[in-house]
Amino acid sequence: MQASRKMEPPAGGQKAPASPAVFPKARQRPPGNQEQNAFLFHNPLPSFVVSADNHRILDANPAFLSLAGLTTGDFLGTPLSGLPLWADPERCERALKQAGFGRPLQNALVAVHNGKGPREFLLSASLLPRENRLFCSLTEVTDYVRQKEDSELEIKVRELKETNDALRILLNQSREEAKRLKQRILSNVEDLVLPYLYRMKETPLDADQQVCLAVAEHNLSELVSPFMRHLGNQHANLTPREIEVANLVRMGTTSREIARLLNISKRAVEFHRDSLRSKLGLKRTKQNLRAYLSSMS
């Protein structure tokens, strides 16, 4: 064997020039779960995978590389705290230790500084126990606040819709109650007031009394006339006299009383009642005329 030659120091006592720095080659990504790798790559949030023991970076998606200003070969096997990305690396390490003990980490506040200046992110991490890895993701605080505001807005919209539905139900109930109240008032006027006015017309009255009675009768008739208008609109073939008789029949007035109130014969009243049954389609039925007219109101 040829004897190795001893390296002689350079003349003049000068030191040998330093060798150029040699960086280690990028390590190959360790194989992982295919679904997890696909999710990591397609996740729009900056995401990365580190070893649960020493927090060395095993993989990262393009969003994280862009945030940290890295290329693929720059980070594999590098301790996470060694990246110049973090404003407080120790805080990030403490947060990840929590996740390493099996407790999911959610929204730990961390600060980063890159070419865009200092920015705040929320760090979340979960342990993949079989592979002893931590899957981590970063959400910028402004994005988180925006998502939270959108979520709160959705809740407020839903609450407003529920309130509107409740108000709509109350409004419908109020309308139904107003309708029932109106019907009670009309029924009371027809049953308790108008019959006495009709009887008063048959008594001797002076001119002033007749005028006052006529005005009162007209005003009350206008009050209860919705039934008469409704009946006339639904059955345009009815004559004014038939509508008048129908209103009195609905009030429970007998044929004799109708004849006296309208100043016509009882036979004429029976003729109008029979005509009403025919035009209302009750001729061949056993339905009571008054009951039918009451149901229309």
C-alpha positions in Angstrom: 0.0 0.0 0.0 1.2 3.5 -0.8 1.8 5.5 2.2 -0.5 8.4 2.6 1.1 11.8 2.4 0.7 14.1 5.2 -1.0 17.4 4.4 1.6 20.2 4.7 0.4 23.6 6.0 0.6 26.4 3.5 3.7 28.5 3.5 3.8 31.6 5.6 1.7 30.0 8.3 -1.6 30.9 6.5 -4.7 28.8 7.1 -6.2 26.6 4.4 -9.2 28.2 2.7 -12.6 27.0 4.1 -14.5 24.5 2.0 -17.8 25.6 0.5 -20.8 24.8 2.7 -22.5 21.6 1.8 -26.3 21.3 2.6 -27.8 17.9 3.1 -29.8 16.6 0.3 -33.6 16.8 0.6 -34.9 13.7 2.2 -37.6 11.6 0.5 -41.1 12.0 1.9 -41.9 9.0 4.1 -44.8 7.0 2.8 -48.1 7.9 4.4 -51.8 7.2 4.1 -52.8 7.9 0.5 -56.1 9.6 1.5 -54.3 11.8 4.0 -51.7 12.8 1.5 -54.4 13.6 -1.1 -56.3 15.7 1.5 -53.1 17.5 2.5 -52.2 18.4 -1.1 -55.7 19.6 -2.0 -56.4 21.4 1.3 -56.6 25.2 0.5 -55.3 26.1 4.0 -51.6 26.1 4.6 -51.1 22.6 6.0 -48.2 20.4 6.9 -47.3 17.1 8.6 -44.7 16.8 11.4 -43.4 13.9 13.4 -45.2 13.7 16.8 -41.9 13.1 18.6 -39.5 15.8 17.4 -41.7 17.9 15.2 -39.6 17.5 12.1 -41.4 18.4 8.9 -42.4 15.3 6.9 -44.6 16.9 4.3 -46.4 20.2 3.4 -48.8 21.4 0.8 -48.2 24.2 -1.8 -50.2 26.7 0.3 -47.7 26.3 3.3 -44.7 26.4 0.9 -46.0 29.7 -0.5 -46.6 31.1 3.0 -43.1 30.1 4.2 -41.3 31.0 1.0 -39.9 27.5 0.6 -39.4 25.0 -2.1 -39.8 21.2 -1.8 -36.2 20.5 -1.0 -35.8 23.1 1.7 -37.9 21.7 4.5 -38.1 17.9 4.6 -36.6 16.7 7.9 -36.2 20.3 9.3 -37.5 21.0 12.8 -40.6 23.1 12.5 -39.2 25.6 15.0 -36.2 26.0 12.8 -38.1 27.7 10.0 -37.6 31.5 9.9 -41.4 31.7 9.5 -42.4 31.8 13.1 -42.3 35.0 15.2 -42.3 32.9 18.4 -41.1 29.3 17.6 -41.3 28.2 21.2 -45.0 29.0 21.4 -45.6 26.9 18.3 -43.7 24.0 19.8 -45.7 24.2 23.1 -48.9 24.1 21.1 -47.9 21.1 19.1 -46.8 19.2 22.3 -50.4 19.4 23.4 -51.5 17.7 20.2 -48.7 15.1 20.6 -50.3 13.9 23.8 -53.5 13.0 21.9 -55.5 16.2 22.7 -56.6 17.8 19.5 -55.3 21.4 19.1 -57.8 23.9 17.9 -57.2 27.5 17.0 -53.9 28.3 18.9 -52.8 31.8 18.0 -49.4 31.9 16.4 -47.7 34.8 14.6 -45.6 34.5 11.4 -43.6 37.1 9.5 -42.8 36.8 5.9 -42.4 39.2 2.9 -46.0 40.4 3.6 -45.2 41.5 7.1 -46.4 40.1 10.5 -49.6 38.1 10.3 -51.6 36.1 12.8 -52.8 32.6 12.2 -54.8 30.0 14.1 -52.9 26.7 14.4 -54.9 23.4 14.6 -53.4 19.9 14.8 -54.6 16.4 15.3 -52.6 13.2 16.0 -52.4 10.3 13.5 -51.6 7.7 16.1 -50.8 4.8 13.8 -48.2 6.8 11.9 -47.1 8.9 14.9 -47.7 12.1 12.9 -49.3 15.4 13.5 -51.5 16.8 10.8 -51.5 20.6 11.1 -53.2 23.5 9.4 -53.2 27.3 9.6 -56.1 29.6 9.2 -55.4 33.3 9.0 -57.2 35.3 11.6 -58.9 37.6 9.1 -60.3 34.5 7.2 -61.4 33.0 10.5 -63.2 36.2 11.5 -64.8 36.4 8.1 -66.0 32.8 8.4 -67.3 33.5 11.9 -69.1 36.6 10.7 -70.7 34.6 7.9 -71.7 31.9 10.3 -73.2 34.5 12.7 -75.0 36.1 9.8 -76.5 32.8 8.8 -77.7 32.3 12.4 -79.2 35.8 12.4 -80.9 35.2 9.0 -82.3 31.9 10.4 -83.5 33.5 13.6 -85.1 36.4 11.6 -86.9 33.8 9.3 -88.2 32.0 12.4 -89.4 35.3 13.9 -91.1 36.2 10.6 -92.8 32.8 10.5 -94.0 33.3 14.1 -95.3 36.9 13.3 -97.0 35.5 10.2 -98.8 32.9 12.3 -99.8 35.6 14.9 -101.0 37.9 12.1 -103.1 35.1 10.6 -104.6 34.3 14.0 -105.3 38.0 14.6 -107.1 38.2 11.2 -109.1 35.1 12.0 -110.0 36.6 15.4 -111.0 39.9 13.8 -113.1 38.1 11.3 -114.9 36.2 14.1 -115.4 39.4 16.1 -116.9 41.0 13.0 -119.3 38.1 12.5 -120.4 38.3 16.1 -121.1 42.1 15.8 -123.0 41.6 12.6 -125.0 38.7 14.1 -125.8 40.8 17.2 -127.0 43.7 15.0 -129.1 41.5 12.9 -130.6 39.5 15.8 -130.9 42.2 18.5 -131.3 45.5 16.7 -132.8 45.2 13.2 -135.9 43.2 14.2 -136.9 46.0 16.6 -136.4 48.6 13.9 -138.7 46.7 11.6 -141.3 46.5 14.3 -141.0 50.2 15.0 -141.8 50.9 11.3 -145.2 49.3 11.9 -146.0 51.7 14.7 -147.5 55.2 14.3 -144.5 57.6 13.9 -144.4 61.3 13.3 -142.3 62.7 10.4 -139.1 63.3 12.5 -139.3 59.8 14.0 -139.7 58.2 10.6 -136.6 60.1 9.3 -134.5 59.1 12.3 -135.7 55.5 11.9 -134.9 55.5 8.2 -131.4 56.8 8.8 -130.7 54.2 11.5 -132.0 51.4 9.4 -129.9 52.6 6.4 -126.7 52.8 8.5 -127.2 49.5 10.1 -128.1 47.9 6.7 -124.8 49.2 5.4 -123.0 47.6 8.3 -124.5 44.2 7.7 -124.6 44.5 3.9 -121.3 42.5 3.2 -123.4 39.3 3.2 -125.8 40.8 0.8 -122.9 42.0 -1.5 -121.2 38.6 -1.2 -124.4 36.8 -2.1 -125.0 39.1 -5.0 -121.5 38.6 -6.3 -121.6 34.9 -6.1 -125.1 34.6 -7.6 -125.6 37.4 -10.1 -129.0 35.9 -11.2 -130.6 36.8 -7.9 -132.9 39.8 -7.9 -132.6 42.6 -5.2 -135.8 41.4 -3.6 -134.5 37.8 -3.4 -131.3 39.0 -1.8 -133.3 41.0 0.7 -135.5 38.0 1.5 -132.3 35.8 1.8 -130.8 38.1 4.3 -134.0 38.0 6.4 -134.2 34.2 6.2 -130.6 34.0 7.3 -131.5 36.1 10.4 -134.2 33.5 11.3 -137.1 35.7 10.4 -140.3 33.8 9.6 -142.2 34.1 6.3 -145.0 35.9 8.1 -142.6 38.4 9.7 -140.8 38.9 6.3 -144.1 39.6 4.6 -145.0 42.2 7.2 -141.5 43.8 7.2 -141.3 44.1 3.4 -144.9 44.9 3.0 -145.6 42.0 0.7 -147.9 39.0 1.0 -146.8 35.8 2.6 -147.4 34.0 -0.7 -144.9 36.3 -2.3 -142.4 35.5 0.4 -142.9 31.8 -0.2 -142.4 32.4 -3.9 -139.1 34.2 -3.3 -137.9 31.4 -0.9 -138.7 28.8 -3.5 -136.9 30.8 -6.2 -133.9 31.1 -3.9 -133.7 27.3 -3.4 -133.8 26.8 -7.1 -131.1 29.4 -8.0 -128.9 28.3 -5.1 -129.0 24.6 -6.2 -131.0 23.4 -3.2 -134.2 22.4 -5.0 -133.4 18.7 -5.1 -131.7 18.5 -1.7 -132.9 18.4 1.9 -130.6 21.1 3.1 -132.2 23.9 5.1 -132.2 27.2 3.3 -131.3 29.2 6.4 -128.5 26.9 7.3 -127.1 27.2 3.8 -127.3 31.0 3.9 -125.6 31.1 7.3 -122.7 28.9 6.1 -122.1 31.5 3.3 -121.6 34.3 5.8 
